[in-house]
Amino acid sequence: MTKAEIVADIANKTGVEKVAVQAVVESFMDAVKGSMMNGENVYLRGFGSFTIKRRAEKTGRNISKNTTIIIPAHNIPSFKPAKTFVAQVKNSGK
């Protein structure tokens, strides 16, 4: 499902114009990204958690040049679904 499909689905279910729904969806995504860029995790009860994971420095290989490179430590965003969300998805396939 794409962002456009999400916007259309919400607009159909709520009766709100697509332009307004798109503004809300984009504002939500900006708020989540902004919080994570500031080092804060985002917790949505019943849905899941957007967290920041720290990756340690490690040694990697550039196969095409056959050289060793150092990959610096860095942060990456991560999503962990809530237990109830996972259970709903598991049971939906029946």
C-alpha positions in Angstrom: 0.0 0.0 0.0 1.4 3.4 -1.0 1.0 6.7 0.7 -1.5 7.8 -1.9 -3.6 4.6 -1.3 -3.5 5.3 2.5 -4.7 8.9 1.9 -7.5 7.7 -0.4 -8.6 5.0 2.1 -8.7 7.4 5.0 -10.5 10.0 2.9 -13.1 7.5 1.9 -13.7 6.2 5.5 -13.8 9.6 7.1 -15.4 11.8 4.4 -12.5 14.3 4.7 -11.0 15.8 1.6 -7.9 14.0 0.3 -5.9 17.2 0.4 -6.5 17.6 4.2 -5.8 13.9 4.8 -2.6 14.1 2.9 -1.5 17.1 5.0 -2.2 15.2 8.2 -0.4 12.0 7.0 2.7 14.0 5.9 2.6 16.0 9.2 2.5 12.7 11.1 5.5 11.4 9.2 7.4 14.6 9.7 6.7 14.5 13.4 8.0 10.9 13.7 11.1 11.7 11.6 11.8 14.9 13.5 11.6 13.1 16.9 13.9 10.4 15.8 16.4 12.8 14.3 16.4 14.5 17.8 17.2 11.1 19.4 13.7 10.4 20.7 11.8 7.2 20.2 8.2 7.2 19.2 5.7 4.9 20.9 2.2 4.3 19.5 0.3 2.0 21.8 -1.4 -0.9 20.0 0.6 -0.2 16.8 4.3 -0.3 17.5 7.5 1.6 18.4 9.8 3.6 16.2 13.2 3.3 17.9 16.8 4.3 17.2 19.3 1.5 17.1 23.0 2.1 17.5 25.3 0.2 15.1 28.9 -0.2 16.4 31.9 0.4 14.2 32.9 -2.6 12.2 35.3 -3.8 9.5 33.9 -4.5 6.0 35.2 -5.5 2.6 35.0 -3.8 -0.7 34.8 -6.9 -2.9 35.3 -5.1 -6.2 38.6 -3.5 -5.1 39.5 -6.3 -2.6 40.2 -3.8 0.2 39.2 -3.6 3.8 37.1 -0.6 4.9 36.0 0.7 8.3 32.3 1.2 8.6 31.8 3.9 11.3 29.4 3.7 14.2 26.0 5.0 13.2 22.3 5.2 14.2 19.5 3.6 12.2 15.7 3.8 12.6 13.8 0.7 13.5 10.2 -0.3 13.9 8.9 -2.9 16.3 5.2 -3.8 16.0 3.1 -4.1 19.2 2.1 -7.6 20.3 -1.6 -7.0 19.6 -0.7 -5.8 16.1 1.4 -8.9 15.4 -1.4 -11.2 16.7 -4.0 -9.5 14.4 -1.7 -10.0 11.4 -1.1 -13.6 12.3 -4.8 -14.3 12.7 -5.9 -12.5 9.5 -4.4 -15.2 7.3 -7.0 -17.8 8.4 
